[in-house]
Amino acid sequence: MATKRTTASKAATHPAPAEPAKCQPCGGTGTVAVTVRVGRERRPVGQQDGLCLNCFGTGTNPKS
């Protein structure tokens, strides 16, 4: 009697790629709040969205 051959599934030989880690300062959005200052005394009047300088707007952690 011959032995039964089995094949390995693709999931077992090739694991799914891991999702990249999110950037900590922006939370994965790529933007951070920047305070807008006006006037002679440079008083804060509000906030606007600015580019995250840690990940440069990609939203992924550059160290991973």
N, CA, C and O atoms as a DFTB+ gen file, in Angstrom:
256 C
 N C O
     1  1       0.835      -1.170       0.000
     2  2       0.000       0.000       0.000
     3  2       0.890       1.246       0.000
     4  3       1.840       1.331       0.778
     5  1       0.586       2.199      -0.861
     6  2       1.377       3.422      -0.993
     7  2       0.973       4.425       0.088
     8  3      -0.164       4.438       0.560
     9  1       1.943       5.264       0.463
    10  2       1.639       6.288       1.460
    11  2       0.917       7.461       0.794
    12  3       1.110       7.742      -0.389
    13  1       0.108       8.115       1.561
    14  2      -0.681       9.229       1.033
    15  2       0.154      10.509       1.071
    16  3       0.726      10.860       2.103
    17  1       0.216      11.191      -0.055
    18  2       0.963      12.444      -0.134
    19  2       0.056      13.601       0.239
    20  3      -1.120      13.634      -0.125
    21  1       0.623      14.548       0.970
    22  2      -0.112      15.758       1.321
    23  2       0.723      16.959       0.915
    24  3       1.952      16.884       0.882
    25  1       0.067      18.056       0.607
    26  2       0.781      19.280       0.254
    27  2       0.529      20.323       1.340
    28  3      -0.544      20.363       1.942
    29  1       1.513      21.147       1.575
    30  2       1.383      22.214       2.571
    31  2       0.545      23.346       1.988
    32  3       0.646      23.661       0.803
    33  1      -0.264      23.939       2.815
    34  2      -1.076      25.055       2.333
    35  2      -0.210      26.305       2.218
    36  3       0.827      26.409       2.874
    37  1      -0.635      27.252       1.384
    38  2       0.136      28.478       1.201
    39  2       0.162      29.320       2.467
    40  3       1.141      30.019       2.728
    41  1      -0.903      29.259       3.251
    42  2      -0.947      30.046       4.482
    43  2       0.122      29.582       5.463
    44  3       0.667      30.393       6.211
    45  1       0.422      28.307       5.467
    46  2       1.421      27.787       6.390
    47  2       2.837      28.143       5.926
    48  3       3.718      28.345       6.761
    49  1       3.069      28.222       4.622
    50  2       4.407      28.492       4.126
    51  2       4.681      29.982       3.975
    52  3       5.834      30.400       4.081
    53  1       3.644      30.803       3.727
    54  2       3.820      32.239       3.542
    55  2       2.872      32.982       4.475
    56  3       1.697      33.151       4.146
    57  1       3.357      33.428       5.629
    58  2       2.469      34.150       6.542
    59  2       2.071      35.506       5.963
    60  3       2.785      36.073       5.136
    61  1       0.946      36.007       6.399
    62  2       0.461      37.303       5.933
    63  2       1.406      38.412       6.402
    64  3       1.934      38.335       7.511
    65  1       1.627      39.435       5.585
    66  2       2.519      40.520       6.005
    67  2       1.931      41.282       7.186
    68  3       0.722      41.500       7.260
    69  1       2.792      41.679       8.095
    70  2       2.356      42.408       9.290
    71  2       2.005      43.843       8.915
    72  3       2.632      44.436       8.037
    73  1       1.000      44.394       9.587
    74  2       0.604      45.783       9.349
    75  2       1.638      46.696       9.984
    76  3       2.065      46.446      11.111
    77  1       2.057      47.764       9.277
    78  2       3.062      48.659       9.862
    79  2       2.526      49.370      11.094
    80  3       1.330      49.639      11.202
    81  1       3.421      49.666      12.012
    82  2       3.040      50.331      13.259
    83  2       2.666      51.786      12.990
    84  3       3.227      52.430      12.103
    85  1       1.714      52.290      13.766
    86  2       1.279      53.671      13.615
    87  2       2.282      54.615      14.258
    88  3       2.952      54.269      15.231
    89  1       2.369      55.797      13.700
    90  2       3.231      56.844      14.246
    91  2       2.652      57.312      15.578
    92  3       1.441      57.504      15.691
    93  1       3.494      57.497      16.577
    94  2       3.030      57.861      17.919
    95  2       2.507      59.291      18.013
    96  3       1.409      59.473      18.540
    97  1       3.218      60.327      17.534
    98  2       2.720      61.694      17.717
    99  2       1.407      61.984      16.999
   100  3       0.559      62.693      17.541
   101  1       1.218      61.453      15.791
   102  2       0.008      61.777      15.026
   103  2      -1.054      60.691      15.110
   104  3      -2.179      60.912      14.662
   105  1      -0.740      59.537      15.663
   106  2      -1.723      58.459      15.784
   107  2      -2.058      57.791      14.464
   108  3      -3.092      57.131      14.357
   109  1      -1.214      57.946      13.462
   110  2      -1.435      57.313      12.168
   111  2      -2.189      58.172      11.170
   112  3      -2.465      57.712      10.062
   113  1      -2.531      59.407      11.524
   114  2      -3.260      60.275      10.604
   115  2      -2.340      61.056       9.681
   116  3      -2.744      61.418       8.576
   117  1      -1.125      61.321      10.104
   118  2      -0.188      62.093       9.297
   119  2      -0.256      63.589       9.548
   120  3       0.556      64.346       9.016
   121  1      -1.225      64.024      10.362
   122  2      -1.335      65.444      10.675
   123  2      -1.360      65.641      12.183
   124  3      -1.820      64.775      12.927
   125  1      -0.863      66.787      12.622
   126  2      -0.880      67.152      14.037
   127  2      -1.418      68.573      14.152
   128  3      -1.377      69.341      13.191
   129  1      -1.922      68.917      15.332
   130  2      -2.445      70.260      15.572
   131  2      -1.292      71.214      15.844
   132  3      -0.412      70.924      16.655
   133  1      -1.303      72.354      15.161
   134  2      -0.281      73.381      15.327
   135  2      -0.973      74.646      15.817
   136  3      -1.962      75.082      15.229
   137  1      -0.461      75.233      16.887
   138  2      -1.042      76.449      17.441
   139  2      -0.721      77.645      16.548
   140  3       0.426      77.836      16.145
   141  1      -1.738      78.445      16.243
   142  2      -1.567      79.661      15.450
   143  2      -1.443      80.826      16.413
   144  3      -2.298      81.014      17.279
   145  1      -0.375      81.617      16.267
   146  2      -0.131      82.763      17.141
   147  2      -0.155      84.039      16.304
   148  3       0.379      84.084      15.195
   149  1      -0.782      85.069      16.856
   150  2      -0.868      86.344      16.138
   151  2      -0.565      87.494      17.091
   152  3      -0.556      87.333      18.311
   153  1      -0.321      88.636      16.508
   154  2      -0.140      89.848      17.298
   155  2       1.273      90.074      17.767
   156  3       2.169      89.251      17.579
   157  1       1.432      91.211      18.380
   158  2       2.744      91.608      18.857
   159  2       3.212      90.735      20.016
   160  3       4.395      90.409      20.114
   161  1       2.297      90.362      20.881
   162  2       2.656      89.513      22.013
   163  2       2.587      88.029      21.685
   164  3       2.822      87.183      22.548
   165  1       2.262      87.717      20.431
   166  2       2.199      86.324      19.940
   167  2       1.226      85.500      20.764
   168  3       1.576      84.431      21.263
   169  1       0.011      85.995      20.905
   170  2      -1.003      85.262      21.665
   171  2      -1.612      84.167      20.787
   172  3      -1.785      84.369      19.585
   173  1      -1.936      83.021      21.368
   174  2      -2.542      81.932      20.589
   175  2      -4.010      82.238      20.295
   176  3      -4.745      82.653      21.191
   177  1      -4.440      82.037      19.055
   178  2      -5.828      82.284      18.669
   179  2      -6.551      81.025      18.215
   180  3      -7.780      81.028      18.135
   181  1      -5.841      79.964      17.921
   182  2      -6.483      78.734      17.465
   183  2      -5.460      77.705      17.038
   184  3      -4.264      77.835      17.301
   185  1      -5.956      76.686      16.377
   186  2      -5.071      75.626      15.896
   187  2      -5.423      75.289      14.455
   188  3      -6.559      75.474      14.019
   189  1      -4.432      74.794      13.724
   190  2      -4.655      74.320      12.369
   191  2      -3.885      73.022      12.191
   192  3      -2.974      72.725      12.964
   193  1      -4.245      72.250      11.179
   194  2      -3.568      70.987      10.908
   195  2      -2.221      71.255      10.262
   196  3      -2.085      72.117       9.394
   197  1      -1.234      70.498      10.705
   198  2       0.099      70.598      10.135
   199  2       0.641      69.212       9.864
   200  3       0.152      68.233      10.426
   201  1       1.640      69.116       9.013
   202  2       2.264      67.855       8.645
   203  2       3.065      67.306       9.826
   204  3       3.809      68.045      10.471
   205  1       2.912      66.013      10.108
   206  2       3.670      65.372      11.179
   207  2       5.127      65.271      10.753
   208  3       5.433      64.676       9.720
   209  1       6.023      65.848      11.540
   210  2       7.445      65.847      11.191
   211  2       8.140      64.550      11.585
   212  3       9.292      64.332      11.210
   213  1       7.461      63.690      12.331
   214  2       8.059      62.411      12.699
   215  2       7.963      61.424      11.540
   216  3       8.934      60.733      11.233
   217  1       6.795      61.354      10.893
   218  2       6.590      60.384       9.807
   219  2       6.431      61.058       8.453
   220  3       6.261      60.368       7.448
   221  1       6.483      62.391       8.397
   222  2       6.328      63.182       7.167
   223  2       5.019      62.895       6.457
   224  3       4.974      62.867       5.227
   225  1       3.942      62.679       7.226
   226  2       2.610      62.529       6.658
   227  2       2.231      61.130       6.227
   228  3       1.126      60.938       5.719
   229  1       3.098      60.136       6.406
   230  2       2.751      58.773       5.985
   231  2       1.881      58.072       7.005
   232  3       1.084      57.211       6.631
   233  1       2.003      58.408       8.281
   234  2       1.203      57.778       9.328
   235  2       1.803      56.501       9.881
   236  3       1.237      55.916      10.805
   237  1       2.927      56.048       9.350
   238  2       3.576      54.831       9.844
   239  2       4.810      55.211      10.649
   240  3       5.409      56.266      10.435
   241  1       5.177      54.344      11.568
   242  2       6.327      54.585      12.418
   243  2       7.602      54.399      11.583
   244  3       7.808      53.320      11.027
   245  1       8.453      55.415      11.481
   246  2       9.648      55.295      10.638
   247  2      10.711      54.358      11.209
   248  3      11.621      53.951      10.487
   249  1      10.611      54.010      12.490
   250  2      11.604      53.141      13.110
   251  2      11.230      51.667      13.063
   252  3      11.960      50.826      13.590
   253  1      10.097      51.343      12.436
   254  2       9.708      49.925      12.379
   255  2       9.842      49.374      10.986
   256  3       9.558      48.198      10.757
